[in-house]
Amino acid sequence: MNQGVRTVVYPVKDIAKAKALYRQLLGAEPYADEAYYVCFKVDGQDIGLDPNGHKAGMTAYYHVDDINKNLQSLLDAGAQLVQEVKDVGGGRLIASVKDPYGNIIGLIQSP
C-alpha cells in the first residue's frame, strides 16, 4: 500500500547552517541530529537535510508497505534504478528510481 509522500529530503552543503534555518522555518527541533543527516517532524511530515545528497538532489519519499514490490512495479513501468533497497538504520529501508523525465522518486519502508 502506498501511504503517500511523507518524507522530503533536501541536499545541503552546511548542515549546521541548514539546521538553524529549517529550525526557524519549521518551528521545531530535529528528532534526528547526526553529522550525516538531520530530520524534523512537523504534522506527520519528515523534513530531512542531507549534506551528502547533492548527487541525488531533492527527493520526495513515498511511504510504502512493501518496498521490493513497489520498486519492481516502478521498474516494470519504465523507471530507471537510481538506488537499490538499502537499510539506513533501524530497519528503515529506502530505494529510488528516476522517471522518464529525470525526476527522482524515493520509496521508504518503515520497520
C-alpha positions as semicolon CSV with decimal commas, in nm:
position;residue;x (nm);y (nm);z (nm)
1;M;0,000;0,000;0,000
2;N;0,127;0,346;-0,089
3;Q;0,081;0,587;0,202
4;G;0,175;0,900;0,007
5;V;0,467;1,139;0,033
6;R;0,557;1,184;0,398
7;T;0,932;1,245;0,373
8;V;1,119;1,511;0,179
9;V;1,500;1,523;0,189
10;Y;1,688;1,838;0,088
11;P;2,056;1,828;-0,007
12;V;2,253;2,088;0,190
13;K;2,617;2,195;0,194
14;D;2,645;2,320;0,552
15;I;2,441;2,100;0,787
16;A;2,473;2,341;1,083
17;K;2,351;2,643;0,886
18;A;2,074;2,441;0,724
19;K;1,964;2,304;1,060
20;A;1,938;2,657;1,202
21;L;1,739;2,779;0,901
22;Y;1,496;2,486;0,899
23;R;1,458;2,505;1,277
24;Q;1,331;2,862;1,229
25;L;1,119;2,777;0,925
26;L;0,952;2,476;1,083
27;G;0,940;2,599;1,443
28;A;1,062;2,262;1,564
29;E;1,370;2,084;1,692
30;P;1,511;1,792;1,491
31;Y;1,433;1,443;1,616
32;A;1,736;1,301;1,432
33;D;2,051;1,512;1,456
34;E;2,365;1,350;1,317
35;A;2,657;1,481;1,112
36;Y;2,528;1,278;0,813
37;Y;2,154;1,354;0,844
38;V;1,916;1,585;1,031
39;C;1,541;1,532;1,032
40;F;1,245;1,728;1,163
41;K;0,888;1,601;1,205
42;V;0,606;1,850;1,151
43;D;0,242;1,735;1,142
44;G;0,341;1,382;1,044
45;Q;0,578;1,501;0,769
46;D;0,952;1,431;0,787
47;I;1,178;1,707;0,653
48;G;1,534;1,578;0,617
49;L;1,865;1,751;0,549
50;D;2,141;1,550;0,378
51;P;2,491;1,701;0,346
52;N;2,582;1,420;0,104
53;G;2,271;1,435;-0,111
54;H;2,375;1,668;-0,392
55;K;2,419;1,384;-0,640
56;A;2,056;1,281;-0,598
57;G;1,906;1,626;-0,548
58;M;1,588;1,683;-0,352
59;T;1,395;1,361;-0,308
60;A;1,033;1,309;-0,205
61;Y;0,982;0,967;-0,048
62;Y;0,659;0,773;-0,083
63;H;0,597;0,558;0,223
64;V;0,509;0,203;0,121
65;D;0,435;-0,126;0,296
66;D;0,642;-0,345;0,060
67;I;0,942;-0,162;-0,085
68;N;1,060;-0,450;-0,303
69;K;0,719;-0,498;-0,464
70;N;0,675;-0,124;-0,523
71;L;1,029;-0,086;-0,660
72;Q;0,975;-0,371;-0,907
73;S;0,642;-0,223;-1,017
74;L;0,810;0,110;-1,096
75;L;1,093;-0,062;-1,285
76;D;0,840;-0,267;-1,483
77;A;0,660;0,057;-1,571
78;G;0,979;0,206;-1,721
79;A;1,154;0,378;-1,430
80;Q;1,533;0,358;-1,411
81;L;1,700;0,233;-1,091
82;V;1,895;0,500;-0,904
83;Q;1,949;0,324;-0,569
84;E;1,885;-0,035;-0,473
85;V;1,698;-0,109;-0,149
86;K;1,922;-0,003;0,139
87;D;1,881;-0,020;0,517
88;V;1,954;0,328;0,654
89;G;1,929;0,223;1,017
90;G;1,680;0,066;1,250
91;G;1,528;-0,144;0,974
92;R;1,416;0,158;0,770
93;L;1,459;0,077;0,401
94;I;1,494;0,325;0,115
95;A;1,531;0,297;-0,262
96;S;1,494;0,537;-0,553
97;V;1,424;0,543;-0,924
98;K;1,423;0,805;-1,197
99;D;1,115;0,856;-1,408
100;P;1,148;0,908;-1,787
101;Y;1,168;1,285;-1,729
102;G;1,463;1,270;-1,488
103;N;1,261;1,316;-1,167
104;I;1,374;1,115;-0,866
105;I;1,107;0,907;-0,689
106;G;1,204;0,777;-0,347
107;L;1,048;0,485;-0,166
108;I;1,070;0,428;0,208
109;Q;0,952;0,137;0,421
110;S;0,948;0,174;0,796
111;P;1,010;-0,126;1,019
